[in-house]
Amino acid sequence: MEAMKAWPAVSFTHRGGALRLRWWVEGVRRAGFIPVVCDDAADPLPGWARGWLHAQGVEYRVTDFPRRGNLNGTDCAAAIAAELAAACERHEASHALKVDDDTVIVRPELFTAHAAAGAIGLTWEEGPRAGAYGMAYGLEKEAARAASRILTGGPFDPHAPEDLAVWSTVKKIAPVVEHRFRPDEGPFTALPAGACVTDAVRRFGVITVGNPPPGGWRDRDRETAGRMREMVKVNVGRRTLR
C-alpha cells in the first residue's frame, strides 16, 4: 500500500506572529506535517522573518483576502478553505490542516487517524461560543473546495468567525470527526499562565498559548513565543524517549 502523503499545515499569520514562527514551524515539522505560512498582505511579517522562512525552505505565501481582525467574514472563511484545498493539490495530500501560529500539535494522530473524514477538529457545544474552534482543524481536499464554493455563493456575513463558518458548511456535505472539548481532559487545551509545560505535553494532544493570562499580556509576542519554545523542546525530548 502506498504511504500516505504528509499533510500540509497552514498558518494564516501576520506581523504579530513573527517571534512565534520559528517554534510553530519546528512544532509542525516534528509532528510530521509540512509547514505553509500564509502572510497577510495588509500586515505582513517583517523582512527578517520572511528571510528566515526562506532559509528554512518553508513555503511562504502572501494572501490579500480581508481578515477583519481574527479571521472573520464568510469571504475570509471561503478563502481559507480554498487555500487548504490548494495546499492539498500542491503537496498531493488528501487533507490539509489549518493551525494557528500560537498552537503546537503534540499528537498528530488526532488528525491523521481520520483520513476518511471531511473535517477533523475541536468542538464545544456548551461554550459561550458554541461550535468549532479554529486553533487546529483539518479539511479533506474536496470538502475544502466545496466549502469554499458554498461560502462564496451564500449570504455574506462580515462578522462570521472563520472556524464556525467553515465547520458548519463542511458538516452539511461530508462526515466530520468532532473532538469534544472537555475541560482539563483534552485532547485540546489552552495552556494557562504558570502551568507546567512538561505536564501539558504529557496530557494533551493540541495546545494553544494564545489565551491571555488573568492579568493580561505584558508582551504577548515574546511571552507566547517563549511558551511555544518550551513546549516544542519538551515534546522533542518526550518523543526521543519513546
C-alpha positions in Angstrom: 0.0 0.0 0.0 1.3 3.5 -0.9 2.3 5.5 2.1 0.1 8.5 2.9 1.5 11.8 1.7 2.4 14.2 4.5 -0.3 16.7 5.1 0.4 20.4 4.8 -0.2 22.5 7.9 -1.1 26.1 7.1 -0.8 29.2 9.3 -2.6 32.4 8.5 -0.2 34.7 10.3 0.8 38.4 10.2 3.4 40.7 11.6 2.5 40.0 15.3 3.2 36.3 14.8 6.9 36.7 13.7 8.5 35.7 17.0 6.4 32.5 17.3 7.0 31.3 13.7 10.3 29.5 14.5 8.6 27.4 17.1 5.4 27.0 15.1 7.5 25.7 12.1 9.5 23.3 14.3 6.4 22.0 16.1 4.7 21.3 12.7 7.7 19.5 11.3 8.2 17.5 14.5 4.5 16.4 14.2 5.2 15.2 10.7 3.4 17.9 8.7 4.6 20.3 6.0 4.6 24.0 7.2 2.9 26.5 4.9 2.9 30.1 6.0 0.2 32.4 4.6 1.2 36.0 5.4 -1.3 38.9 5.5 -0.6 41.5 2.7 -2.2 44.2 4.9 0.0 43.5 7.9 3.0 41.5 6.6 5.8 39.8 8.5 9.0 41.8 8.9 11.8 41.1 6.4 13.9 39.2 8.9 11.1 36.7 9.5 10.5 36.3 5.8 14.2 35.7 5.3 14.3 33.1 8.0 11.4 31.2 6.4 13.1 31.3 3.1 16.4 30.0 4.6 14.5 27.2 6.3 12.8 26.1 3.0 9.3 26.9 4.3 6.6 27.5 1.8 5.7 31.2 2.1 2.6 32.7 0.5 1.0 36.2 0.7 -2.8 36.4 0.8 -4.8 39.6 0.3 -8.3 38.5 1.4 -9.9 40.6 4.2 -9.2 39.1 7.6 -11.1 41.6 9.8 -9.0 41.1 12.8 -9.1 37.5 14.0 -10.2 35.9 10.7 -13.8 37.0 10.3 -16.3 37.0 7.4 -17.7 34.4 5.1 -15.4 35.7 2.3 -12.4 35.1 4.7 -13.7 31.6 5.5 -14.1 30.8 1.8 -10.5 32.0 1.1 -9.1 29.9 3.9 -10.9 26.8 2.7 -9.6 27.5 -0.8 -6.1 27.8 0.5 -6.3 24.5 2.3 -7.6 22.8 -0.9 -4.8 24.4 -2.9 -2.2 23.2 -0.4 -3.6 19.7 -0.8 -3.1 20.0 -4.5 0.4 21.3 -4.3 1.6 18.6 -1.9 -0.5 15.8 -3.4 -2.1 15.2 0.1 -5.6 14.1 1.0 -6.0 16.7 3.8 -4.6 20.0 5.0 -4.6 21.4 8.5 -5.2 25.0 9.5 -3.0 25.5 12.6 -2.9 28.9 14.4 0.5 30.4 14.8 0.2 30.1 18.6 -0.6 26.4 18.6 1.6 23.2 18.9 0.4 19.8 17.8 1.7 17.1 20.2 -0.3 14.1 18.9 -0.7 14.3 15.1 -2.7 11.1 15.1 -5.7 13.1 16.4 -5.9 14.2 12.8 -4.2 11.6 10.6 -6.2 8.7 12.1 -9.3 10.1 10.4 -8.2 10.2 6.7 -11.8 9.4 5.5 -13.3 12.4 7.2 -14.2 15.7 5.5 -13.2 17.6 8.6 -11.4 16.9 11.9 -11.3 19.3 14.8 -12.4 20.6 18.2 -16.0 21.4 19.0 -17.6 22.7 22.2 -21.4 22.9 22.1 -21.7 24.1 25.7 -19.4 27.0 25.5 -20.3 30.7 25.2 -19.2 30.5 21.5 -20.7 27.1 20.6 -19.3 25.3 17.6 -15.9 24.6 16.2 -12.7 26.2 17.4 -10.0 27.2 14.9 -6.8 26.6 16.8 -6.3 23.5 14.7 -8.5 21.6 12.3 -8.2 19.5 9.2 -10.1 19.6 5.9 -10.2 17.0 3.2 -9.3 18.4 -0.2 -12.7 18.1 -2.0 -14.6 19.1 1.2 -12.5 22.2 1.4 -13.0 23.0 -2.2 -16.8 22.5 -1.9 -17.0 24.6 1.3 -15.2 27.5 -0.4 -17.7 27.4 -3.3 -20.7 27.3 -0.9 -19.4 30.1 1.3 -18.6 32.2 -1.8 -22.0 31.8 -3.2 -24.0 32.0 0.0 -25.2 35.0 2.1 -22.3 37.4 3.0 -21.7 37.9 6.7 -18.7 40.1 7.6 -18.9 39.1 11.2 -18.9 35.3 10.9 -15.9 33.7 12.6 -13.9 31.7 10.0 -13.9 28.4 12.1 -17.6 28.4 12.7 -18.4 29.2 9.1 -16.1 26.6 7.6 -17.1 23.9 10.1 -20.8 24.3 9.8 -20.5 24.3 6.0 -18.4 21.1 5.8 -20.6 19.4 8.3 -23.6 19.7 5.9 -21.7 18.0 3.0 -19.2 15.5 4.5 -18.6 13.3 7.5 -16.8 15.1 10.3 -14.8 13.9 13.4 -15.5 16.1 16.4 -13.1 16.0 19.3 -15.4 17.4 22.0 -13.8 19.9 24.4 -13.5 18.5 27.9 -12.1 21.0 30.4 -8.8 19.6 32.0 -9.1 16.4 30.0 -8.3 17.2 26.4 -7.3 16.3 23.8 -7.2 20.0 23.1 -6.3 22.6 25.7 -5.3 26.2 26.2 -2.1 26.4 28.4 -2.9 28.5 31.4 -0.3 31.0 32.7 2.1 29.3 35.0 1.1 25.8 34.0 3.7 23.1 33.9 4.7 22.6 30.2 6.0 19.1 30.7 2.7 18.0 32.3 0.7 19.7 29.5 2.7 18.0 26.7 2.2 14.6 28.5 -1.6 15.1 28.9 -2.8 16.9 25.9 -2.6 16.5 22.1 -3.1 20.0 20.8 -2.1 23.1 22.9 -2.6 26.8 22.3 -0.8 29.5 24.2 -3.0 32.3 22.7 -5.4 32.8 25.6 -4.4 35.9 27.7 -3.3 35.3 31.3 -5.6 36.7 34.1 -3.5 39.9 34.4 -3.2 40.4 30.7 -0.1 40.3 28.5 3.0 42.3 29.2 4.5 41.4 25.8 2.2 39.0 24.1 4.5 38.1 21.2 7.5 37.4 23.4 5.5 35.6 26.0 3.7 33.3 23.6 6.9 32.6 21.7 8.6 31.6 24.9 5.9 29.2 25.9 5.9 27.7 22.4 9.6 27.2 22.6 9.2 25.4 25.9 6.5 23.1 24.5 8.5 22.2 21.4 11.6 21.5 23.3 9.8 19.3 25.9 8.0 17.5 23.1 11.2 16.7 21.3 12.6 15.1 24.4 9.4 13.2 25.0 9.4 11.8 21.5 13.1 10.9 21.8 12.4 8.9 25.0 9.6 6.8 23.5 
